[in-house]
Amino acid sequence: MVLTPLLLAIILFIPATKTQSDSAPKIVADSVEVADSVEEPAPVEEDSTDLERAQWALANSRPGQLLDEHPQGTTITVSATAYSSDQHDALCEGTITATGQNLLQNPNAIAVDPRVIPLGSIVYVEGYGYAYASDTGGAIKGMRIDVHYPTVKECFAWGRRSTNVIIIA
């Protein structure tokens, strides 16, 4: 193929166009690229029920991300500690809860005593946010829960505290 002077000029002087992957900022979590961009979730309707708002929050938030919420439900006061699914944590017992919830895909979970909070319940933990009551633990008896965080650092930041849990559904 013979390049004409005009075609050669066009090839040499037109800047290369950027692809979206070249220009889009990368979101990095713990030194691992997780997404090209963050898509804002559609807001929850103002006239939604507490259960609908909780389901929206569970799908669009991460542990410890507090929303300005005051849901209705049965409120109990518990002693709360935290546990992690961090693979680097020597105490990590896995990433699948007692009910089969994958903590890597859906980290909003708490460990409960099923005699106090039924497994599968949707709850709001003050200071933590919305979660599924999807796990149990050997030391979780009576009015005690464990909130799940993806990292050990977040667990230490949570510590041990007395908090209210609102059982929504």
C-alpha positions in Angstrom: 0.0 0.0 0.0 1.3 3.4 -1.0 0.7 6.2 1.5 -0.1 9.5 -0.2 1.3 12.7 1.4 -2.2 13.7 2.6 -2.9 10.3 4.2 0.5 10.3 5.9 -0.1 13.9 7.2 -3.5 12.7 8.7 -1.9 9.7 10.4 1.0 11.7 11.8 -0.8 14.8 13.1 -4.1 13.5 14.4 -3.7 12.6 18.1 -4.7 9.2 19.2 -8.1 9.1 20.8 -8.2 7.8 24.4 -10.3 4.9 25.2 -12.6 5.0 28.3 -10.3 2.6 30.1 -7.3 5.0 29.5 -9.1 8.0 31.0 -11.4 6.5 33.6 -10.1 6.7 37.1 -9.5 3.4 38.8 -10.9 2.7 42.2 -8.4 0.9 44.4 -9.2 -0.9 47.7 -6.3 -2.3 49.7 -4.0 -2.1 46.7 -6.3 -4.1 44.5 -8.1 -2.5 41.5 -11.8 -3.2 42.0 -13.6 -1.1 39.5 -13.3 1.5 36.7 -15.9 3.8 38.2 -18.5 4.0 40.8 -22.1 4.0 39.6 -24.3 5.9 41.9 -27.2 3.7 43.1 -30.7 5.0 42.4 -32.0 6.7 45.5 -34.6 4.9 47.6 -38.1 6.3 47.4 -39.1 8.6 50.3 -42.3 6.7 50.9 -40.6 3.3 51.1 -41.2 1.0 54.0 -38.4 0.3 56.5 -37.8 -3.1 55.0 -37.5 -1.7 51.5 -35.0 1.0 52.8 -33.0 -1.7 54.6 -32.8 -3.9 51.5 -31.7 -0.9 49.5 -29.0 0.0 52.1 -27.8 -3.6 52.2 -27.3 -3.6 48.5 -25.6 -0.2 48.3 -23.5 0.2 51.4 -20.6 -1.5 53.2 -20.1 -2.3 56.9 -19.8 0.7 59.0 -21.2 3.0 56.4 -23.8 4.8 58.4 -27.0 6.2 56.9 -29.2 8.7 58.5 -31.8 6.1 59.5 -34.2 5.5 62.3 -36.0 2.3 61.3 -38.9 0.8 63.2 -38.7 -2.6 64.7 -38.0 -4.4 67.9 -35.0 -2.8 69.7 -32.7 -4.7 72.0 -29.4 -3.7 73.7 -26.5 -6.0 73.2 -22.8 -6.3 73.8 -21.1 -6.1 70.5 -17.6 -7.1 69.3 -16.3 -7.5 65.8 -14.9 -10.2 63.6 -13.1 -10.2 60.2 -13.1 -12.2 57.0 -9.6 -10.9 56.3 -7.5 -13.9 54.9 -4.4 -12.4 56.7 -6.1 -12.6 60.1 -5.0 -15.7 62.0 -8.5 -16.0 63.5 -10.3 -15.8 60.2 -12.6 -18.9 60.0 -13.7 -18.3 56.4 -15.8 -16.2 54.2 -19.1 -18.1 54.2 -21.5 -17.6 57.1 -23.7 -20.1 58.9 -26.5 -19.3 56.5 -24.3 -19.4 53.4 -23.8 -15.7 52.9 -20.5 -15.0 51.1 -18.8 -12.2 53.1 -16.6 -11.2 50.1 -19.7 -10.5 48.0 -21.9 -9.2 50.7 -20.0 -8.1 53.8 -22.9 -6.6 55.8 -23.4 -9.4 58.4 -23.6 -10.0 62.1 -23.2 -13.2 64.2 -26.0 -13.7 66.6 -27.5 -16.2 69.1 -30.5 -17.5 67.0 -32.5 -17.8 70.2 -32.4 -14.0 70.5 -32.2 -12.8 66.9 -33.4 -15.2 64.3 -31.0 -16.2 61.6 -31.9 -14.4 58.3 -33.2 -11.3 60.0 -32.5 -7.9 58.6 -31.2 -5.6 61.4 -30.0 -2.1 62.0 -27.0 -1.9 64.4 -26.4 1.5 65.8 -22.9 2.6 65.0 -22.6 0.0 62.3 -25.6 0.1 59.9 -27.8 -2.4 58.2 -26.8 -6.1 58.2 -28.1 -9.6 57.8 -28.2 -11.8 61.0 -26.4 -14.5 59.0 -23.8 -16.0 61.2 -23.3 -17.7 64.6 -20.3 -18.1 66.8 -19.2 -20.2 69.7 -18.9 -17.2 72.0 -22.1 -15.5 70.8 -24.6 -16.4 73.4 -27.6 -14.4 74.7 -27.5 -10.6 74.3 -24.2 -10.6 72.4 -23.4 -10.1 68.7 -20.3 -9.9 66.5 -20.4 -7.3 63.6 -18.4 -8.3 60.5 -15.8 -6.1 59.0 -13.6 -7.0 56.0 -10.4 -6.0 57.8 -8.9 -6.6 61.2 -8.0 -2.9 61.5 -11.7 -2.1 61.3 -12.5 -4.7 64.0 -10.0 -3.1 66.4 -11.5 0.3 65.7 -15.0 -1.1 66.6 -13.7 -2.7 69.8 -16.3 -3.9 72.3 -19.3 -1.7 73.0 -22.9 -1.8 74.1 -25.2 -0.9 71.3 -28.8 -1.1 70.2 -30.0 -3.5 67.5 -33.3 -2.9 65.7 -34.7 -6.1 64.3 -36.6 -5.0 61.1 -37.6 -8.2 59.5 
